[in-house]
Amino acid sequence: MSLTASTKPAPTDADLLQARYGAAAAPAAAGKLNDVLRNLLAHRTVRAYLPDALPAGTLETLLAAAQSAPSSSNLQLWSVIAVEEPGRKARLSQVAGVQPHIEQAPLFLVWLADLSRADRVAAARGRTMEGCAYLESFVVAAIDAGLAAQNAAAAAESMGLGTCYVGALRNDPERVAAELGLPPRAMALFGMCVGREDPARASDIKPRLPQPLVAFRERYAAPQAEVELVAKYDETLSAFSRSHGMGDVNWTSRLFARMGSVKGLNGRDRMRAMMQALGFELR
Ligand SMILES: Cc1cc2nc3c(=O)[nH]c(=O)nc-3n(C[C@H](O)[C@H](O)[C@H](O)COP(=O)(O)O)c2cc1C
């Protein structure tokens, strides 16, 4: 079922759940949805944008939503850079293996794990921030940045905008750092296109793994029928891919392509060394 913006009338709760899981795997016991839940369930990545500028104040609203996310100990070890300059977006698109939506979208947000502010606070007091040298601090910063970014994405979607995360910036973190003038111990984790979707190339809700494959009660318990459930999900995702002109891609093939060999990491097998070059000791 297609649930793009042009679909009339508005999708029912059952439509949304079926689109999210495929008809056979939609959780029958799910409760009634409210507007926030309907927005979350209707999420879809947008990779085709109109050139329209964003309404005044959009960036500030997205930032307020991002900063409303919880933050570990309220340390707020993240920053974001709003990129609108066409040349800069083009260069960042090159790093990301040329993703045209980066140049199309009027706004490209780059989300940073940022320990540099903590370093500056310490330096201003003639001290050092010893904890910044540890892997744990990077993990805290990356979690905080992810939560903030997803708040911004959900906010954008609630405003009728589309988003596309761009993890491919990690193909070359040093080049991104140079482009954005990042200080030591700040790293771009991912970018995010924000803009109005081109209705002529609207995307659709992509089905997810069924709940029994990802969620357990009380203790970890991979289902006995894991292989069969994965096979069914592969069929659902293949059908989705075919009907959206994306070939016969399923979850298992994507998993192997990305994680089945070091080659699939696209050069990111050198992440530790690349991060160390950016000042993250990762002790
Ligand atoms: C951290 C992260 C990085 C991603 N990087 C890219 C990317 O570089 N290019 C892209 O087109 N999509 C990217 N995506 C979008 C995913 O491909 C997309 O979320 C996934 O296929 C599920 O589709 P959906 O968001 O439409 O439900 C990324 C998503 C996340 C969360």
The ligand as a MOL file (V3000), in Angstrom:
LIG
                    3D

  0  0  0     0  0            999 V3000
M  V30 BEGIN CTAB
M  V30 COUNTS 31 33 0 0 0
M  V30 BEGIN ATOM
M  V30 1 C 22.6980 7.1940 10.8450 0
M  V30 2 C 22.0450 7.0270 9.4920 0
M  V30 3 C 22.7780 7.2100 8.3390 0
M  V30 4 C 22.1660 7.1310 7.0870 0
M  V30 5 N 22.9000 7.4050 5.9700 0
M  V30 6 C 22.2820 7.4910 4.7720 0
M  V30 7 C 23.0030 7.9210 3.6270 0
M  V30 8 O 24.2060 8.1970 3.6740 0
M  V30 9 N 22.3120 8.0500 2.4660 0
M  V30 10 C 20.9730 7.7800 2.3660 0
M  V30 11 O 20.4150 7.9370 1.2790 0
M  V30 12 N 20.2730 7.3320 3.4340 0
M  V30 13 C 20.8900 7.2070 4.6250 0
M  V30 14 N 20.1860 6.8240 5.7380 0
M  V30 15 C 18.7460 6.5350 5.6160 0
M  V30 16 C 18.4880 5.0270 5.7150 0
M  V30 17 O 18.8900 4.4000 4.5400 0
M  V30 18 C 16.9840 4.8240 5.9690 0
M  V30 19 O 16.6430 5.3990 7.2030 0
M  V30 20 C 16.6160 3.3530 5.9580 0
M  V30 21 O 16.7960 2.7870 4.6780 0
M  V30 22 C 15.1650 3.1590 6.3570 0
M  V30 23 O 14.3090 3.8770 5.4700 0
M  V30 24 P 13.3020 4.9640 6.0120 0
M  V30 25 O 14.0820 5.9780 6.8060 0
M  V30 26 O 12.6520 5.5740 4.7980 0
M  V30 27 O 12.3170 4.2580 6.8590 0
M  V30 28 C 20.7850 6.8290 6.9890 0
M  V30 29 C 20.0490 6.6170 8.1640 0
M  V30 30 C 20.6610 6.7180 9.3910 0
M  V30 31 C 19.8370 6.5080 10.6440 0
M  V30 END ATOM
M  V30 BEGIN BOND
M  V30 1 1 1 2
M  V30 2 1 2 3
M  V30 3 2 2 30
M  V30 4 2 3 4
M  V30 5 1 4 5
M  V30 6 1 4 28
M  V30 7 2 5 6
M  V30 8 1 6 7
M  V30 9 1 6 13
M  V30 10 2 7 8
M  V30 11 1 7 9
M  V30 12 1 9 10
M  V30 13 2 10 11
M  V30 14 1 10 12
M  V30 15 2 12 13
M  V30 16 1 13 14
M  V30 17 1 14 15
M  V30 18 1 14 28
M  V30 19 1 15 16
M  V30 20 1 16 17
M  V30 21 1 16 18
M  V30 22 1 18 19
M  V30 23 1 18 20
M  V30 24 1 20 21
M  V30 25 1 20 22
M  V30 26 1 22 23
M  V30 27 1 23 24
M  V30 28 2 24 25
M  V30 29 1 24 26
M  V30 30 1 24 27
M  V30 31 2 28 29
M  V30 32 1 29 30
M  V30 33 1 30 31
M  V30 END BOND
M  V30 END CTAB
M  END
